[in-house]
Amino acid sequence: MSAAPPDPSPKRERLWRIIFLSDTPVGRAFDVVLLWLIALSVVTIILESVDEIRLPHANLFWTLEWIFTVLFTTEYLARLWSVRRPLRYALSFFGLLDLISILPAYLELLIPGTHYLMALRVLRLMRMFRVLKMAEYLGEASILLAALRASRRKITLFLTTVIGIVLVEGTVVYVLEHEANPDFANIPQAIYWAIVTITTVGYGDVAPITVPGKMMASIIMLTGFAIIAVPTGIVTSELGRAMGKPLAPRRCCNECGWEDHDPLALHCQHCGTKLSSSAE
């Protein structure tokens, strides 16, 4: 087995504690300021999309966007520098999230309009669960995720069946309507209408006009009511089972001993060591 990586310098250790933990006044202040900056940057992007607001203040929005981008880029680089294994952190969930939050600003230099994707920074507000001592909500989220995972095969089978039904119904409506109704000029258009109808959205931009077509539409509408209840029942059943199971125990990093891990974390946020699947 290879030797363990050397301990970080005191400066790196101090910076890591400030950035990744909130057990000190400075660390908690850093997290609170970061959350406010994320929220303000998202609000800025949203307001910029409104022409009446953007046009009179174009320079202000441009300046604010790059101020936020420089701050978040500096924070991201500081995170990489302070952890023991930067690559592990960069490939972790939060590491990728941090990177995605700053990439659109630089992509804007090559592809105009992509800076609006900076609104994805709102996902970084997930850090508030740790900052505001709301870890119990992560446990509830893990229960919901476990229920979705347990029901994925049933939902996949259900969606496959729905796709088959929509293809058949769309084709049938096309056969009944295409000669009398120009809105059903081809099968893809008919399938689009069948999806809109079976999901009870009913945009109203396309509608059958023949008697057989309306009768088929009635069957599709009734089918839609029955179909909607199926995935709800599947997830509810699995959710009930998941809630009856005990939550996963806290895991301790074998390398550095840190215990404050997210329930779904694969690697230690401090040193990057792969976490065991169960508590030590």
N, C-alpha and C positions, 0 to 999 in steps of 0.2 A: 504494500500500500504506500502511495506517495505521501511525503510529509505534508502536514497541514500548512496552509498559507500563513505567512507571518502576520502578526497583529498589526493593524493599521497604526499610523502615527497618532499622537494625541490630538493633533488638529483634525485629522480625518475622523477620529472617534467622536470628538466634540461636535463636528458638523453633522455626522450621521445621527447623533442623538437629537440634535435640534430638528433635522429634516424629517426623520422617520418616526420619532417618538413624540409623545405629548406629555411626558411625565415631569417636565420642567417648565417654569414660567416662560422661558425663551422659546422652547419647543412648541408650547401651546399657542403662544402669540404668533409664531411663524405659521402654524397651521390655520389659525383664524384669518390672518392677513391673506394667506394663499387662497382660502375659500372665497373671500371677498373679491380678490382680483379675478378669480375664475368667473364668478357671478357677473362682475362688471364687464368683463370682456365679452361674455355671451350676450348681455344686454346691448352692448355696443354693436355687435354683429347684427342683432335683430333690428335695431333702430336704423342701421345703415341700409337695410333692405327697403326702407320706406323712402321713395323718391322725394317726397315733400320735406323730409328731414335731411337726407343725404346731400342733395344738390346745394343747399345754402352753406353746408358745413363739411364739404368734401375734404378739405385739408385737415380739419380737426379729427375726422374719423380716421384718415390715413395715419396721422400722428399717433392716435390712441392705439390703433391696431399694432403698430410696430413697437410701441412702448410695451404693450402686453406681450408681444412675441419675444422681444429681447429679454424681458423678465422671466418668462417661462422657459426660454432656451437656457438662460443662466441657471435656473433652478434644476433643469434636467441634467445639465452637465455636472452640477454640484452633486446630484444624486449618484451619478455614475462614478464620480471621483471618490465619494465617501464610502461606498460599499466595497466589500472585499473582492467580490467577483462581479465586475461591471456587466460582463456579457450575460450572466445569468439574470441579473436584474433587468437588463435591456429587453430580454426575451420573455420576462414575466408578464402577467396580465396588466399590472399597473405600470410597468415599464413601457409596454407597447402603447398603453393609453396616454402616457405622458408624451411619447414621441408623436403619436397621431395628432395630438392637440396643437403641435407647433408646425407640423409639416405643411398644412394648407397655406400658411403665410408665405413660405418659400416656393411652393408650387405656383402661387399666384404670379410669380415672376416669369413663369413659362406658360401657364395656362390661365388666362384671365377668368375671373369669377370663382375660382376654387377657394378663395379666402373665406367664402361664406361657410365652408365646411369647418371653420374654426369653432362653429357652434357646438361641435362635438366635445368641446372642452367641458360642457355641462356634465359629461360622464365622470369627470374628475371630482365632482362634488360627492361621489361615493365615499371619499375619504372622511366626510363628516361623521360617518358611523363610528369611526375610531376617535376622531377629534372630540366629538361631543359625548363620548362614553355611551354609545348606542350599540354596543357589540351584540346585545341580545337580539336586535333586529336582523343581524347577519345569520343568527341561528334560525330565525323564522324564514329567512330567504333560502337557507339551505334545505329546509323542509319542502318548500315549494319547488325548488330545483330538483330535489330527489323525486318528487311526484311526477314532474314532467319527464324526467329520465325514465322512470318506471313505465310510463304510458306511451313512450315514443313509438314502440312497435305497433301498438293499437292505433295510434293517431296516424302513423304512416299508412297502415292498411286502410284506414278510414278515408284518408285523402286520396289514395289510389282509387278507391271505389267511387268517390265523388267525381274524380276526373273522368272515369269511365262513363258515369251517368251523364255528366255534362256533355261529353262528346256525342253520346247517343242521342240525347234530347236535342242538342243543337243541330245535329244532322237531320233529325226528323222534322224539326221546325223549318229548316232550310227547304226540304222537299215540299212541305206544305205551303210555304209562303213565297218562295223566290220568284215565281212567275207573276204573282199579283202584287208583290210588295218589294219595291226597290231597296228598302232598308236591309233586306236579307239577300244581298247580291251574291254572297259566297258563304261557305261553311264557317270560316273563321269569324265572320261577322255574326252569324247565328250562334256560334259557341259563346262569343262575348255576351250576347243578349241572354243566353241561358245561364251564364255565371252571374250576371247582374240580377236575374230573376230568382235564381235558386238561393242566393244569399240575401234575398229580400231587400236589396238596395233600391232597385227600381228607379233608375235615373229618368226613364221616360223618353229617352232620345230615340229608342227603337221599340216598336210594338207591333204585334201581329194584327192583321185586318181581316183575315178569312176566318170563317167559323171553325174549320178544323184546327187552324193555328191557335185560335183563342182557347179551344178545348185543351190543346196540348199545353198551352201556357198555364191553364188552371191546374193541370196535373203537376207541372214543374213548381208552381207556387206552393202547393200542398206538400210536395216532396221537400221543398226548402225548409218548411217549419219542422218537419221530422228530422232533417239532417242536422240542423243547428243544435238540437239537444244532445246529439251523440257525443261530440268531443267534450262538452261540459260534464256529462256523466262520467266519462272515462277519467278525466283529470280529477274530478271530485272524489271518485272512488280511490284513486291512488293517493290523493292528498290525505284522505282519512287514514289510510294505512301508514303513510309516512309520519303523520302526527302521533301515531301510537308507538313509534320507535324512539328510543333514547337518542339524544343528540350526540354527535361524534365527540370524543374527549379531546381536550386541548393537547396539541403536539409540541414537543420540545425539540429544538435543534440539537443534534448530537455534536455539532462543531462548536457553536458559541453559547449554547444553552438558552437562547432567547425563546420565550413562550408565547409572545403576543402575535400569533399568526392568524391570518384570515382562515376561516374554516375550509376554503377551497384552495388554499395556497399549495403550490407544488414545491417551491424552494424557499429557503429562509430569506427574508427581506434584508437581514443584516449581512450575512456572509455568503449567501447564494447556494449553500449546501442543500442537496435534495432532501426533502422531509420524508420521514417514514409515514406509512399509511395509518398507523395507530400510535397511540401515546406510548412513550417509553416508560 
